[in-house]
């Protein structure tokens, strides 16, 4: 007979299972529970060896201390209370529940009917409790010791104005990499390999943004089709890394990756999903939050608490209006920032996090908490500024200190290069940091996170090769994914052997990437776009953990890669392309030109009439390096070169008269997307001459 373990009262803080060197304190928030049992399991997580009722309830927290417990102990919870969905309560002690604060997990999650708290197939749906035990199919929580030797790890602390983001998927980025050892492919340690880091450094990347790495659950309907939630936007725990990215130690692997990226001068940004969980709506499984305190953790319909408010489109929405739920999110963020040395976060559907009782609020509890937090206020915070609520599109509405995914930038740039008319005014705003959206409250151009492609949608190669989505592999009849791609296939749908079509596509890719890299704000490059990665026209590859989504390292377009490196080098070397302030269109005292001057092909400054030409498809501007003087840390001014940037989305050549001799006697071509390779020696054009800006091309000239 196994002796019963000693249990002491313990403490209500901190939440979770905390090893203090002598024993383990267990603390679980539940405002509406009647009793909580701590279930202990053997080392394999198969046999439950003991159930211990937590003896204390303080400030809505159930807690107890096991002086004999040690790191490695596996556990879970059973929570007792009313099963009354009509009032929002879904307690079911027959379901083993995951600790929301678990920092380690053991064993896989397996789908089973026993995960549902209600009787499947009942005519009354979720109103009848299910009494089957699900422990066999649940991962077990693990008590962990998070000690790690960081040595002299230092955060790169890259200024926003110098930031170049690179969005990648931990697994997909290295699964096919020939220089990553097979056992490490698709893992954190795979991403930390020298060949991978060398590639990122060659591109001039300063900050790596990882798609979600929190432990997530593959939806049942995907598993039944032989698919999985590859992107990971279906979380079930916010303190653990998903086992699919781990080769040896969850904490050690992740921290080693961060340390090596930091050593290379690169930051680590996590894409986080605090807007919903994997438990879905009223017909979803009971895995953690739903069985611990459904009425507290989720936003329920007022007066009809059986139903969930669904601003995420995934069945539920976390209730950050509740102080304990807000605390969990803040604790999770601080854990990754402090314990795991993460440098920032990108928030999926961030508008839902800032919803109060009456809707989105720029002064919500969450946004206020982040702004005053001594840790989180000093790391990078990026919002996807929308959700699926009726008032959920909030681009430009986040407070100072935040950067926002600029969806208008993406759509405008795509439409411009597709050849749509009437866009030059809108395009000018997007090229210069979108001050119309972000020019308030002391916000800077870096509030605009500029992207043309991201994980969700076409890659750059597919954007110029497909007019329509091709998502048949997702087994949803091609109904999933957006139809608003603003793409152009250059005359042929999909792959072709026609040389002229392929040449045009490559030029269009260069146009898109050049536009993004030379715009004011923060550029974000999608992994693989630098060498033409394709997903075969799939614009919603969330469920494709295979060659559709993996980066193909065997067919790299070296010419395209070299071009992107050129753009990155140009941006890095010339602060005129990454100003920390918005343009004012003014001259500084003693300076001959403005900070920015918009010019017509005839060489004159644009007038109101020029801006309103509906057929115009080209735009040019001069960046005055002297007038764009940037104050540095010493309070002095750094002067830069002056550049002429010209973009032509028209199908014919547009001659641009180069600015007059007052600005210099000649101009040197530094970028021309009509020419796939860097021209050596550089072309030099005399001031006053007509530069032939080729059809569908970008040219950047530097004043000599």
Buried (B, 14 or more C-beta within 10 A) or exposed (E): EEEEBEBBEBBBEEBBBBBEEEBBBBBBBBBBBEBBBBBBBEEEBEEBEBEBEBBBBEEBBBBBBBEEBEBEBBBBBBBBBBBBBEEBBBBBBBBBBBBBBBBBBBBEBEBBBBBBBBBEEEEEBBBBBBEEBBBEBBBBBBBBEBEBEEEEBEBBEBEBBBBBBBBBBBBBBBBBBEEBEEEBBBBBBBBBBEEBBEBBEBBBBBBBBBBBBBBBBBBBEBBEEEBBBBBBBBBBBBBBBBBBBBBEBBBBBBBBBBBBBBBBBBBBBBBBBBBBBBBBBBEBBBBBBBBBBBBBBBBBEEEEBBBBBBBBEBBBBBBBBBEBBBBBBBBBBBBBBEBBBBBBBBBBBBBBBBBEEEBBBEEBBBBBBBBEBEEBEBBBBBBBBBBBBEEBBBBBBBBEBBBBBBBBBBBBBBBBBBEBBEBBEBBBBBBBBBBBBBBEEEBBBBBBBBBBBBBBBBBBBBBBBBBBBBBEBBBBEBEBBEEEBBBBBBEBEBEBEEEEBBEBBBBBBBBBBBBBBBBBBBBBBBBBBBBBBBBBBBBBBBBBBBEBBBBBBEEBBEEBBBBBBBBBBBBBEBBBBBBBBBBEEEBBEEBEBBBBBBBBBEBEEBEEEBEEBEEBBBBBBBBBBBBBBBEEEEEEEEBBBBBBBBBBBBEEEBEBBBBEEEBBEBBBBBBBBBBBEBEEEEBEBEBEEBBBBBBBBBBBBBBB
